[in-house]
Amino acid sequence: MTQKDPKNQLKDEQILSLAPQLLELLQGVQQVELENFAMDIGELELFIPTGHFTAVRDAVTNLQTPKRPVELIPDHFIPHIMQYPGKIREVTLGATKSSGGSRGRTLTIGGSTAPAYADFLHPAGHPPVIALDVFDMPVSLPKVLKEHVKDVIADPAEWARMNVKKFGADIVTIHLMSTDPLIHNTSPAQAAKTVEEILQAVDVPLIIGGCGDPKKDADVFCEVAKMAEGERLLLNSVTLDMAEAKTLESVAIAARDHGHLVLAFTGLELNNAKELNRRLYDYIPPERIVMDLTTVALGYGLEYSFSIHERARYAALMGDGELAHPVISASTNAWAAREAWMQMAPEYGPRELRGPIWETLNAITLLLSGIDLFMMMHPAAVLTVRDVIHRLGESGQVPSIRIRDWVNVRV
């Protein structure tokens, strides 16, 4: 047996003699903080009650392996039903023989009672339609566009026929560019003859585009309206400039008296759009008016175009009758951007694809704001936009088995 060191034994006795005093001082104290404290521990033994360990072990042993889920947890979706007091007017383009025209079919646009594709319980009144462009004279076009129409570019009637038969145009737009006083200054009579040839070549509704001169366009529209009595052409377009030039009244009256429609064009300004429509109401029924609020195809301009169209649609649905008209978008304006057709660095991609994609994105962007009629040019863009319109039109009708496919999709 080892004998304890006398010095250490003396220290232990001194510490124990202080114990009663320390206990008296610590009476009522909840916490003690020690400084410069050290403790030497030799061997440390831990005792764990075996009963608790056995209980835990038995509990773990008895756990069942969770079953692998084989179906989704059922749940219910309660749609938020939003009712709007307003409705977009319905406008019918073209007239069949039974209604005084010669078209094989008519197309009705408008009729929406809710924002575009926002509520599958309130789908668009009529799905958007697509018009393809024709010019009454050879014009300068990007190569990627010209290669599709080079054989008919000098023959508007054949161009229109190809747009319908080959590219599936719902409507044909004929731009009477040659009537511009600064180009060929073609007479209104000659312009009317060109339109007549296209009416005979195709049986779809027509949009008649002018040259942009308020006086010359008025003369041309009046002549064309008289020649195409009862065909329900869409005269593109009437503007506030015509009001200043004192020609707006003549075009509106010609459209009314000969059974046609007018396209009211304003530049990204809803107050101007409302003013122009108010002026037209004096001469022509609201059901014969379509609006063009302007499509800008590049950068901030496209965002602003979307905002203007969206504001107009919400205002109309909330009861503003002066904006409750179907809306047209000239997606072809995408080709006015150099980036759509010019040669650029490789990272921008080939222009053979860049241009059609540019036109497609412009159309799809404004489709979501509520556009009812698109004016387009490139066949690939037309096919893509038509497919998107069809797919969006299936909202609320897709079988549930297809909705679940996204769980296993690989990107």
C-alpha positions in Angstrom: 0.0 0.0 0.0 1.4 3.4 -1.0 1.8 5.9 1.8 0.4 9.4 1.1 2.8 12.4 1.0 2.5 14.4 4.3 2.5 17.7 2.4 -0.5 16.7 0.2 -2.3 15.4 3.3 -1.8 18.7 5.0 -3.3 20.6 2.0 -6.3 18.3 2.0 -6.9 18.8 5.7 -6.7 22.6 5.2 -9.2 22.5 2.3 -11.6 20.4 4.3 -11.4 22.8 7.3 -12.7 25.5 5.0 -15.7 23.5 3.8 -18.1 24.8 6.5 -17.2 28.4 5.8 -17.6 27.9 2.0 -21.0 26.3 2.4 -22.1 29.3 4.6 -20.9 31.7 1.9 -22.5 29.8 -0.9 -25.8 29.6 0.7 -28.5 31.0 -1.7 -26.0 31.4 -4.5 -27.3 30.0 -7.9 -24.1 30.3 -9.9 -20.4 30.2 -9.1 -17.7 31.3 -11.6 -14.2 29.9 -11.0 -11.0 31.5 -12.4 -7.7 29.9 -12.9 -9.2 26.5 -11.9 -7.6 23.2 -12.8 -8.6 19.7 -12.0 -6.5 16.6 -12.4 -8.5 13.4 -13.1 -6.8 10.0 -13.1 -9.2 7.2 -14.1 -12.8 8.0 -15.0 -15.5 5.4 -15.0 -19.0 5.8 -16.5 -21.9 3.7 -15.5 -24.8 3.4 -18.1 -27.9 1.6 -16.9 -28.4 -1.4 -19.2 -32.2 -1.3 -18.9 -32.5 1.9 -21.0 -30.2 0.7 -23.7 -32.2 -2.5 -24.0 -35.4 -0.6 -24.4 -33.9 1.6 -27.2 -32.5 -1.4 -28.9 -35.8 -3.2 -28.8 -37.6 -0.1 -30.2 -35.2 0.2 -33.1 -35.5 -3.5 -33.8 -39.3 -3.4 -33.9 -39.4 -0.4 -36.4 -41.0 -1.4 -39.7 -39.3 -0.4 -43.0 -41.4 2.5 -44.5 -43.4 1.6 -47.6 -42.3 3.1 -50.9 -44.9 5.6 -52.1 -46.7 4.5 -55.2 -49.0 7.5 -55.8 -49.3 11.2 -55.1 -51.1 12.4 -52.0 -54.5 13.5 -53.2 -55.4 17.1 -53.0 -57.9 19.5 -54.4 -57.5 22.8 -56.3 -60.2 25.4 -55.9 -59.8 28.0 -58.7 -60.3 31.6 -57.9 -63.1 32.7 -60.2 -62.7 36.3 -61.3 -65.6 37.9 -63.1 -65.0 41.0 -65.2 -67.8 43.5 -66.1 -66.5 44.2 -69.6 -66.2 42.1 -72.8 -64.2 42.5 -76.0 -66.4 43.1 -79.0 -66.6 40.5 -81.6 -65.7 41.5 -85.2 -66.2 39.3 -88.2 -63.8 39.6 -91.2 -64.8 38.6 -94.6 -68.3 37.8 -96.0 -69.6 34.7 -97.8 -72.0 34.7 -100.7 -74.9 34.3 -98.4 -74.0 37.6 -96.7 -73.1 39.7 -99.8 -69.4 38.7 -100.3 -67.4 36.1 -102.1 -65.2 34.6 -99.4 -65.2 30.9 -98.7 -65.4 31.5 -95.0 -65.4 34.2 -92.4 -63.3 34.8 -89.4 -64.5 36.2 -86.1 -62.1 37.7 -83.6 -62.5 39.1 -80.1 -65.1 38.1 -77.6 -62.7 37.7 -74.6 -64.1 38.0 -71.1 -60.9 37.6 -69.2 -57.2 38.3 -69.6 -55.4 36.1 -72.1 -54.7 32.6 -70.8 -55.1 33.7 -67.2 -58.1 31.6 -66.4 -58.9 28.3 -68.1 -62.5 28.7 -67.0 -62.7 31.8 -69.2 -60.9 31.0 -72.4 -60.6 33.4 -75.2 -63.8 34.1 -77.0 -62.2 33.2 -80.4 -58.6 32.0 -80.9 -56.2 34.4 -82.5 -55.7 34.2 -86.3 -52.7 34.9 -88.5 -52.5 37.0 -91.7 -49.5 36.7 -94.1 -48.2 39.7 -96.0 -48.2 40.5 -99.7 -46.9 43.6 -101.4 -48.2 45.1 -104.6 -44.6 45.7 -105.9 -41.2 44.0 -105.5 -39.7 45.2 -102.2 -36.4 44.8 -100.5 -36.6 41.8 -98.1 -34.0 40.0 -96.1 -32.7 37.0 -97.9 -34.2 34.5 -95.4 -37.6 36.0 -96.2 -37.1 36.5 -99.9 -36.1 32.9 -100.6 -39.6 31.8 -99.8 -41.4 34.3 -102.1 -38.9 35.1 -104.8 -40.9 33.3 -107.5 -44.0 35.3 -106.8 -42.7 38.6 -105.5 -43.7 40.4 -108.7 -47.2 38.9 -108.8 -49.4 39.9 -105.8 -52.2 37.5 -106.7 -49.9 34.5 -107.0 -48.1 35.6 -103.8 -51.5 35.6 -102.0 -52.4 32.2 -103.4 -49.1 30.8 -102.2 -49.6 32.2 -98.7 -53.0 30.4 -98.5 -52.3 27.2 -100.2 -48.7 26.5 -99.1 -48.3 28.4 -95.8 -51.9 28.2 -94.5 -52.7 31.9 -94.0 -56.0 32.5 -92.3 -56.1 36.0 -93.9 -54.0 37.8 -96.5 -52.7 41.4 -96.1 -52.0 43.3 -99.3 -49.8 46.3 -98.7 -50.4 48.9 -101.5 -46.9 50.4 -101.3 -46.9 51.5 -104.9 -49.5 54.1 -104.2 -47.0 56.2 -102.1 -46.6 59.6 -103.8 -42.9 59.3 -103.2 -42.6 55.8 -104.9 -44.8 55.1 -107.9 -47.9 57.1 -107.0 -50.1 54.4 -108.3 -53.7 55.6 -108.8 -56.6 54.5 -106.6 -58.1 52.8 -109.6 -55.0 50.7 -110.2 -54.8 49.8 -106.5 -58.5 48.7 -106.6 -57.7 46.5 -109.6 -54.8 44.8 -107.7 -57.2 44.1 -104.8 -59.8 42.7 -107.2 -57.2 40.3 -108.6 -56.3 39.0 -105.1 -60.0 38.6 -104.3 -60.3 36.3 -107.3 -57.1 34.4 -106.4 -58.0 33.5 -102.8 -61.2 33.1 -100.9 -60.0 34.1 -97.4 -60.7 37.5 -95.8 -58.4 40.4 -96.8 -56.6 43.3 -95.0 -55.9 46.3 -97.2 -52.8 48.2 -96.2 -52.1 51.7 -97.4 -48.8 53.6 -97.9 -49.0 55.8 -94.8 -49.9 59.1 -96.6 -53.2 60.3 -94.9 -54.6 61.9 -98.1 -53.6 59.2 -100.6 -54.6 56.4 -98.3 -58.1 58.0 -98.0 -58.5 58.1 -101.8 -57.3 54.5 -102.2 -59.5 53.1 -99.4 -62.6 54.8 -100.7 -62.0 53.4 -104.2 -61.2 49.9 -102.9 -64.2 50.0 -100.6 -66.5 50.8 -103.5 -65.0 48.1 -105.8 -65.3 45.4 -103.1 -68.8 46.1 -102.0 -69.9 43.8 -99.2 -66.6 41.9 -98.8 -66.0 43.1 -95.2 -62.4 44.1 -95.9 -60.3 45.5 -93.1 -58.9 48.9 -94.2 -55.5 49.3 -92.7 -55.4 51.9 -91.3 -57.2 55.1 -90.2 -55.2 57.5 -88.0 -55.5 60.8 -86.1 -53.4 62.2 -88.9 -56.3 61.6 -91.2 -58.5 63.6 -88.8 -56.1 66.5 -89.1 -56.1 66.1 -92.9 -59.9 66.0 -93.0 -60.0 62.6 -94.6 -61.0 60.4 -91.6 -64.7 61.0 -92.2 -64.6 59.9 -95.8 -62.9 56.6 -95.1 -65.2 55.8 -92.2 -68.3 56.6 -94.2 -67.0 54.5 -97.2 -66.4 51.6 -94.9 -69.8 51.9 -93.4 -71.7 52.3 -96.7 -69.9 49.5 -98.5 -69.8 47.0 -95.7 -66.2 47.0 -94.5 -64.1 47.4 -91.3 -61.5 49.9 -90.3 -58.2 49.4 -88.3 -57.6 52.3 -85.9 -53.9 52.8 -85.6 -52.2 54.8 -82.8 -48.6 54.8 -81.5 -48.4 53.3 -78.0 -50.7 55.9 -76.4 -54.1 54.8 -75.0 -55.5 58.3 -74.8 -55.0 58.7 -78.5 -56.5 55.3 -79.1 -59.6 56.3 -77.2 -59.8 59.6 -79.0 -59.6 58.0 -82.4 -62.2 55.5 -81.5 -64.6 58.2 -80.3 -64.2 60.0 -83.6 -65.0 56.8 -85.5 -68.1 56.1 -83.5 -69.7 59.2 -85.2 -69.6 57.4 -88.5 -69.2 53.6 -88.1 -70.6 51.0 -85.6 -68.1 49.9 -82.9 -68.4 46.3 -84.1 -66.5 47.3 -87.3 -63.4 48.7 -85.5 -60.2 46.8 -84.8 -57.3 48.5 -83.0 -53.6 48.6 -83.7 -51.7 50.0 -80.7 -48.3 49.5 -82.3 -45.8 46.6 -82.0 -42.2 47.6 -81.3 -39.9 44.7 -81.9 -36.7 45.5 -80.0 -35.5 45.7 -76.4 -37.4 48.2 -74.2 -39.9 48.9 -77.0 -41.2 45.4 -76.9 -41.7 45.6 -73.2 -43.6 48.9 -73.6 -45.7 47.4 -76.3 -46.7 44.5 -74.1 -47.5 46.9 -71.2 -49.7 49.1 -73.5 -51.6 46.1 -74.8 -52.1 44.6 -71.4 -53.3 47.9 -70.0 -55.8 48.3 -72.8 -57.1 44.8 -72.3 -57.6 45.2 -68.5 -59.3 48.6 -69.0 -61.7 47.1 -71.5 -62.5 44.1 -69.3 -63.1 46.5 -66.4 -65.7 48.3 -68.5 -64.0 50.9 -70.7 -66.0 50.5 -73.9 -63.7 52.8 -75.9 -60.9 50.1 -75.7 -63.2 47.0 -75.9 -62.1 46.2 -79.5 -60.1 43.3 -80.9 -56.4 44.1 -81.3 -54.0 43.4 -84.2 -50.2 43.1 -84.0 -47.8 43.5 -86.8 -45.2 41.0 -85.7 -43.5 41.6 -89.1 -42.0 44.7 -87.4 -39.4 42.3 -86.0 -37.7 42.4 -89.4 -37.2 46.1 -89.1 -34.6 45.4 -86.4 -31.2 45.0 -88.0 -30.4 42.3 -85.5 -33.0 40.1 -87.1 -31.3 39.8 -90.4 -27.8 41.3 -90.5 -24.6 39.3 -90.4 -23.3 39.2 -86.8 -20.8 37.5 -84.6 -21.1 33.7 -84.3 -22.4 33.8 -80.8 -25.6 35.5 -82.1 -26.4 32.4 -84.2 -27.1 32.1 -87.9 -29.4 34.8 -89.3 -31.4 32.1 -91.1 -32.7 31.2 -87.6 -32.3 34.5 -85.8 -34.9 36.3 -87.9 -37.7 33.7 -87.7 -37.0 33.4 -84.0 -37.2 37.1 -83.5 -40.6 37.3 -85.3 -41.8 34.3 -83.3 -40.8 35.8 -79.9 -42.5 39.1 -80.8 -45.7 37.3 -81.6 -45.7 35.0 -78.6 -44.9 37.9 -76.2 -47.9 39.9 -77.4 -50.1 36.8 -77.6 -50.0 36.7 -73.8 -51.3 40.3 -73.7 -54.4 39.4 -75.6 -53.7 39.9 -79.3 -56.5 38.7 -81.6 -54.8 38.9 -85.0 -51.2 38.7 -86.1 -49.6 40.0 -89.3 -46.6 37.8 -90.1 -44.2 36.8 -92.9 -41.9 33.9 -92.2 -43.5 30.4 -92.7 -41.6 28.9 -89.8 -42.7 31.7 -87.4 -46.3 31.2 -88.6 -46.2 27.4 -87.9 -44.6 27.9 -84.5 -47.0 30.6 -83.3 -50.0 28.6 -84.6 -48.8 25.6 -82.6 -48.4 27.7 -79.4 -51.9 29.1 -79.9 -53.3 25.6 -80.2 -51.5 24.3 -77.2 -52.5 27.2 -75.0 -56.1 26.7 -76.2 -56.0 23.2 -74.6 -55.9 24.7 -71.1 -58.2 22.8 -68.8 -58.8 20.1 -71.4 -55.5 18.1 -71.1 -55.9 14.6 -69.7 -54.5 14.3 -66.1 -52.1 11.5 -67.2 -50.3 14.1 -69.4 -50.1 16.6 -66.6 -48.1 14.1 -64.5 -45.6 13.6 -67.2 -43.5 16.5 -66.0 -42.4 14.5 -63.0 -40.3 12.1 -65.1 -39.3 14.5 -67.8 -35.6 14.7 -68.7 -34.1 18.0 -69.9 
